[in-house]
Amino acid sequence: MPPLPWTNFAPPFSGILPGWFNPATTGPLVREAQRHLAQWVLQPIAMQMAEEATAKLGGKVLIDVVRPAQAFDAGGKARALATMIQALAQAKEAGIEGPTLQDALSFIDWQDE
């Protein structure tokens, strides 16, 4: 079977990892390709849509296509939670709190709005 014509494009041009089209692709690569698509292609479009909706509706509109793609399985969510708790404990030990901690939490998209 000849390669699909669009698999020869590099990711910055297509927005999709070429491995996604490989018949031997497994679950981890599919999940990574979905995250890549959400972060680098869909989220910028969603941010533009949210900006326009905010201007038209007069209230703040947020559209997040990345967060739902972060951890599909319970094991992944449990590991992510354990890592966040450990990181918060380490931040407390290091004396990182207040605005510095909030800045770090917003950097990883884990904040109260």
C-alpha positions in Angstrom: 0.0 0.0 0.0 1.5 3.4 -1.0 1.8 6.0 1.7 -1.0 8.5 2.0 -0.2 11.8 0.3 -0.7 13.9 3.4 1.7 11.9 5.6 4.7 13.5 3.9 4.0 16.9 5.4 5.8 17.9 8.6 3.6 18.6 11.6 3.9 22.4 11.5 2.4 22.4 8.1 -0.4 19.8 8.6 -1.1 20.2 12.3 -1.4 16.5 12.7 1.4 14.1 13.6 2.2 11.9 10.6 2.3 8.8 12.8 -1.4 9.1 13.3 -1.9 7.7 9.8 0.4 4.7 10.2 -1.7 1.5 10.4 0.6 0.2 13.1 -0.1 3.1 15.4 -1.0 2.2 19.0 -3.0 3.9 21.7 -0.2 6.1 23.3 0.6 7.6 19.9 -3.0 8.3 19.2 -3.4 10.0 22.5 -0.3 12.1 21.9 -1.5 13.0 18.4 -4.9 14.0 19.9 -3.1 16.2 22.5 -0.9 17.7 19.8 -3.9 18.5 17.6 -5.8 20.0 20.5 -2.9 22.2 21.7 -1.4 23.4 18.5 -4.3 23.5 16.1 -7.7 23.6 17.9 -6.9 25.7 21.0 -5.7 28.7 19.1 -8.9 28.6 17.0 -10.9 28.2 20.2 -9.2 31.2 21.8 -10.0 33.4 18.8 -13.6 32.2 18.9 -13.8 32.9 22.6 -12.4 36.4 22.1 -15.0 37.1 19.4 -17.8 35.7 21.5 -16.6 37.8 24.5 -16.8 40.9 22.4 -20.2 40.1 21.0 -21.9 38.7 24.2 -20.4 41.2 26.7 -19.3 38.5 29.1 -16.1 36.5 29.4 -16.2 33.3 27.3 -13.7 30.6 27.7 -13.3 27.7 25.3 -10.9 25.0 26.4 -10.2 22.1 24.1 -7.0 21.0 25.8 -8.2 20.1 29.3 -10.5 17.2 28.2 -7.6 15.6 26.3 -5.3 15.5 29.3 -6.0 12.1 30.9 -8.6 9.8 29.6 -8.0 6.9 31.9 -8.4 6.7 35.7 -4.8 5.6 36.2 -3.6 8.7 34.3 -5.8 11.0 36.4 -4.7 9.3 39.6 -1.0 9.7 38.6 -1.6 13.3 37.7 -3.3 14.0 41.0 -0.5 12.4 43.0 2.1 14.4 41.1 0.2 17.7 41.7 -0.1 16.9 45.5 3.5 16.0 45.7 4.4 19.3 43.8 2.3 21.3 46.2 3.9 19.7 49.2 7.4 20.5 47.7 6.3 24.0 47.0 5.2 24.5 50.6 8.5 23.0 51.9 10.4 25.4 49.6 8.4 28.4 50.9 6.7 29.0 47.5 3.3 30.5 48.1 1.0 33.4 47.3 1.3 35.1 43.9 4.4 33.0 43.0 2.4 29.7 43.6 -0.6 31.1 41.7 1.6 32.1 38.8 3.0 28.5 38.7 -0.5 27.0 38.9 -1.8 29.2 36.1 1.2 28.2 34.0 0.2 24.5 34.2 -3.5 25.5 33.7 -4.5 24.5 37.2 -6.1 27.5 38.8 -9.3 28.9 40.3 -11.0 31.4 38.0 
